[in-house]
């Protein structure tokens, strides 16, 4: 009976840890999104006075979509 309780406790601990990790990932995703927006806004503000804006040379390289996921 004690072994069964230990397994149940271990499983609950694992599930709680996974939930905490998931919440941490959600928060970090939000932080990264806000930082990305800030950096993009700063880049637009600084290149807005630059002549390279008219030529389109400030475009991000192909494949650098912010939605891509790196593993």
C-alpha positions as CSV (number, residue, x, y, z in Angstrom):
1,X,0.0,0.0,0.0
2,X,2.8,2.4,0.8
3,X,4.5,1.8,-2.6
4,X,1.2,2.7,-4.3
5,X,1.0,6.0,-2.3
6,X,4.6,6.8,-3.3
7,X,3.9,6.3,-7.0
8,X,0.8,8.4,-6.7
9,X,2.8,11.2,-4.9
10,X,5.6,11.0,-7.5
11,X,3.0,11.3,-10.3
12,X,1.4,14.3,-8.7
13,X,4.8,15.9,-8.2
14,X,5.7,15.4,-11.9
15,X,2.4,16.8,-13.0
16,X,2.8,19.9,-10.8
17,X,6.3,20.4,-12.1
18,X,5.1,20.1,-15.7
19,X,2.4,22.6,-15.0
20,X,4.9,25.0,-13.6
21,X,7.2,24.6,-16.6
22,X,4.3,25.2,-18.9
23,X,3.4,28.4,-17.0
24,X,7.1,29.5,-17.1
25,X,7.2,29.0,-20.9
26,X,4.0,31.0,-21.3
27,X,5.5,33.9,-19.4
28,X,8.8,33.8,-21.2
29,X,6.9,33.7,-24.6
30,X,5.1,36.8,-23.6
31,X,8.3,38.5,-22.5
32,X,10.1,37.6,-25.7
33,X,7.1,38.9,-27.7
34,X,7.2,42.2,-25.9
35,X,11.0,42.5,-26.3
36,X,10.7,41.7,-30.0
37,X,8.1,44.5,-30.4
38,X,10.3,46.9,-28.5
39,X,13.3,46.1,-30.6
40,X,11.3,46.4,-33.8
41,X,9.9,49.7,-32.7
42,X,13.4,51.0,-31.9
43,X,14.7,49.8,-35.3
44,X,11.9,51.5,-37.1
45,X,12.5,54.7,-35.1
46,X,16.2,54.7,-36.0
47,X,15.9,53.6,-39.6
48,X,13.0,56.0,-40.2
49,X,15.6,58.8,-40.7
50,X,17.9,56.6,-42.7
51,X,18.0,56.5,-46.5
52,X,18.1,52.7,-46.5
53,X,14.4,52.6,-45.7
54,X,13.5,53.8,-49.2
55,X,15.5,51.0,-50.9
56,X,14.1,48.2,-48.7
57,X,17.5,47.0,-47.6
58,X,16.3,46.9,-43.9
59,X,14.1,43.9,-44.6
60,X,14.8,40.9,-42.4
61,X,16.6,38.0,-44.1
62,X,14.4,35.2,-45.6
63,X,13.5,32.6,-43.0
64,X,13.7,35.0,-40.1
65,X,10.0,35.0,-39.3
66,X,9.3,35.7,-35.6
67,X,6.8,32.8,-35.7
68,X,9.4,30.2,-36.5
69,X,10.4,27.7,-33.7
70,X,13.9,26.7,-33.2
71,X,14.7,23.3,-31.6
